Amino acid sequence: MTDARDSDAIAHNVQSVLHSIRRAADRVGRRSDTIRLIAVTKSVSVSGIRHAIAAGVRLFGENRLQEAIPKIASFGPEAGLSWHFIGRLQRRKVRSVVGAFAMIHSVDSLELAAEVNRRAEEAGACQEILLEVNIGGESSKAGFSLPAVVDALPVLDSMSHLSVKGLMAVPPPTLEAESARPYFRRLSELARSLSHANLRRIRMDELSMGMSNDYEVAVEEGATFVRVGSAIFGPRAL
Ligand SMILES: *Cc1c(COP(=O)(O)O)cnc(C)c1O
């Protein structure tokens, strides 16, 4: 499936995405080292992941647990990779996610947060998470509503095995990257306003937003993690 040409193409794509991130950061006077690229490897083979590692990528995002677990297992801890869970998470699968992933971006309810906290406690760990916000108010989409995330914070703050780092969102799909800008801005503003809340443990430093077609706009609006799949690995076969 993957051959030398894929390796060249992936290396080229990684460099071009990193270059675009730097340019977007420059446009708004941000330091580009505050933005981390997560290569999204759903449906990408282990050899495709190896090509990305060879190109310097260390952060990877997966959204299907069954697919992710064997991939993660094929790279030892010495590889120095950091895996991020970015997909819909069912409560009964939380136990397998805690510990295997450095960060869960898709915590979309208090019930799920409580389960992550419980499993992290069992594992003697503290799990880093982001709160997924349904920034477009779409009925088809998971995530905290804006008012719900405000209400959830004091409860989350008391969950001692969670480390809330910030917010994540997937805006409504659009053809034009520019159309996503108001949603990214709203998420940024929400994080800024929440960071003034008087909470002990919760941080709002991280903003996970922007995918292949709109990550440059997301960087302009404050993203600290961009989640890029097809711009690196090519279109996904379904
Ligand atoms: C698939 C996926 C991505 C990457 O999408 P691309 O358009 O291929 O860059 C980012 N975030 C989430 C949550 C995803 O499921």
The ligand as an SDF file (V2000), in Angstrom:
LIG
                    3D

 15 15  0  0  0  0  0  0  0  0999 V2000
  -10.6870   13.1410   10.6840 C   0  0  0  0  0  0  0  0  0  0  0  0
  -10.5820   14.2050   11.6860 C   0  0  0  0  0  0  0  0  0  0  0  0
   -9.6790   15.2610   11.5200 C   0  0  0  0  0  0  0  0  0  0  0  0
   -8.7870   15.4230   10.2980 C   0  0  0  0  0  0  0  0  0  0  0  0
   -9.5680   15.6830    9.1780 O   0  0  0  0  0  0  0  0  0  0  0  0
   -8.8860   16.1400    7.7900 P   0  0  0  0  0  0  0  0  0  0  0  0
   -9.9320   16.9250    7.1270 O   0  0  0  0  0  0  0  0  0  0  0  0
   -8.5290   14.8780    7.0760 O   0  0  0  0  0  0  0  0  0  0  0  0
   -7.6960   16.9370    8.1310 O   0  0  0  0  0  0  0  0  0  0  0  0
   -9.6110   16.2170   12.5170 C   0  0  0  0  0  0  0  0  0  0  0  0
  -10.3860   16.1550   13.6280 N   0  0  0  0  0  0  0  0  0  0  0  0
  -11.2690   15.1580   13.8120 C   0  0  0  0  0  0  0  0  0  0  0  0
  -12.1050   15.1580   15.0470 C   0  0  0  0  0  0  0  0  0  0  0  0
  -11.4000   14.1580   12.8570 C   0  0  0  0  0  0  0  0  0  0  0  0
  -12.2790   13.1740   13.0430 O   0  0  0  0  0  0  0  0  0  0  0  0
  1  2  1  0
  2  3  1  0
  2 14  2  0
  3  4  1  0
  3 10  2  0
  4  5  1  0
  5  6  1  0
  6  7  2  0
  6  8  1  0
  6  9  1  0
 10 11  1  0
 11 12  2  0
 12 13  1  0
 12 14  1  0
 14 15  1  0
M  END
$$$$
